[in-house]
Amino acid sequence: MSLTTTFVGLTLQSPVIVASGPASHDVNQIRLAQEQKAGAVVLKTACSDKYIHMRSWPRPRYKLLDWDKQIAGRSKAFSLYAYEQGYSGTLEDYWQFIKVCKKHASVPIIGSIFADEAHEWKEMAVKVEQSGADAIELDISSPHRPGSLGFEKTFVAAIKAVVSAVKFPVLVKLSPGPDVVQQSISAQECGAKAVTLCNRLRGVDVDIENQRPILHGYFGGIGGPWAKYYTFRHVAEAAQAVSIPISGTGGTMSGEDVIKYIMLGATTVQILSVIMINGWESIGRINGEIEQHMKQKGISSLDQIRGKALESMTYPDEIIRWSGESKKGPRNTWNEEKSE
Ligand SMILES: Cc1cc2nc3c(=O)[nH]c(=O)nc-3n(C[C@H](O)[C@H](O)[C@H](O)COP(=O)(O)O)c2cc1C
């Protein structure tokens, strides 16, 4: 029995990957992830020089909502609201960061970038490859990205430019929403080797005492354990539409969640909030829970269960419905008869 997973040509010791964010901003975090036997690490997203302001973060930049809804002392219900943007150093720092990670780490290192003009995406991706990263994730889906940058208008050209300029695998991270399937197909057609589904939503909450939006008064990224239900759906739909592998991300708290993602067609699962809230040990715990399930069910490889739940997915016209053959028919009158 083994958690070993092949993903975009890389051999991972676990399908559980540390997602891009504050847990992959520092080389010592890579060591901590590796100690917990993470499959790989996606580094914090570096923004192009045009978005230099995104390298400075407001303080505080996080707010934990609904934290009081703890279950058995472990927070299983919460929302993490955050206003964190790009990697906080310069691009030179980022290339150096990748080199140092690669010097020390044995787990694959995936760079992550954000820009707007296609030539900038390309130049940055080439630098990420030259710095030694094993793959790159194009973060076209940040909840903080400028609204003027549309998928068709900006990102298709960016994906094509990057794919044509590098040899290592290119992953594309998409936003949740009605376009996920179509964008996954486009990413595949542009030559992406995988899609990551999905980034966090852009949301807002209100402080009713002060009658203003919370934190800094602007929209922030929002997620939490509840988020898995819509990303499960996106993974399930995309898995039936594309042949490239899918990395699921959103709301994972347990090994059970990872197994669900895999049964819905994902190859890997990227986690972050659970690490931020419950610590690095979460990775080891989640790996252990997956192993326990495999042992109980006699599963030797995760390939055996990938997409299993999709096999029994029904479609609206196949769902068995009540025929509606009531003698009286539906009641359309108010209080006309006493209930029987
Ligand atoms: C504080 C914070 C910062 C994040 N920064 C990035 C980022 O720089 N690039 C990116 O692609 N995703 C970023 N994400 C999204 C995560 O990589 C991840 O996909 C998302 O949080 C869903 O996983 P989770 O529910 O396990 O946290 C960030 C998420 C959080 C909470």
The ligand as a Gaussian input file, in Angstrom:
#p B3LYP/6-31G(d) Opt

LIG

0 1
 C       -3.910000      33.555000       3.200000
 C       -3.967000      32.899000       1.872000
 C       -3.076000      33.266000       0.861000
 C       -3.124000      32.644000      -0.378000
 N       -2.233000      33.012000      -1.333000
 C       -2.266000      32.398000      -2.543000
 C       -1.312000      32.729000      -3.544000
 O       -0.425000      33.558000      -3.357000
 N       -1.410000      32.086000      -4.736000
 C       -2.366000      31.146000      -4.997000
 O       -2.403000      30.591000      -6.092000
 N       -3.266000      30.796000      -4.052000
 C       -3.230000      31.394000      -2.837000
 N       -4.116000      31.025000      -1.878000
 C       -5.088000      29.944000      -2.152000
 C       -4.534000      28.596000      -1.672000
 O       -3.406000      28.240000      -2.415000
 C       -5.574000      27.475000      -1.756000
 O       -5.799000      27.133000      -3.097000
 C       -6.896000      27.835000      -1.109000
 O       -6.676000      28.455000       0.142000
 C       -7.828000      26.630000      -0.944000
 O       -7.281000      25.659000      -0.113000
 P       -7.610000      25.553000       1.464000
 O       -9.092000      25.621000       1.620000
 O       -7.004000      24.257000       1.882000
 O       -6.952000      26.738000       2.113000
 C       -4.089000      31.635000      -0.625000
 C       -4.972000      31.261000       0.386000
 C       -4.915000      31.877000       1.626000
 C       -5.850000      31.426000       2.696000

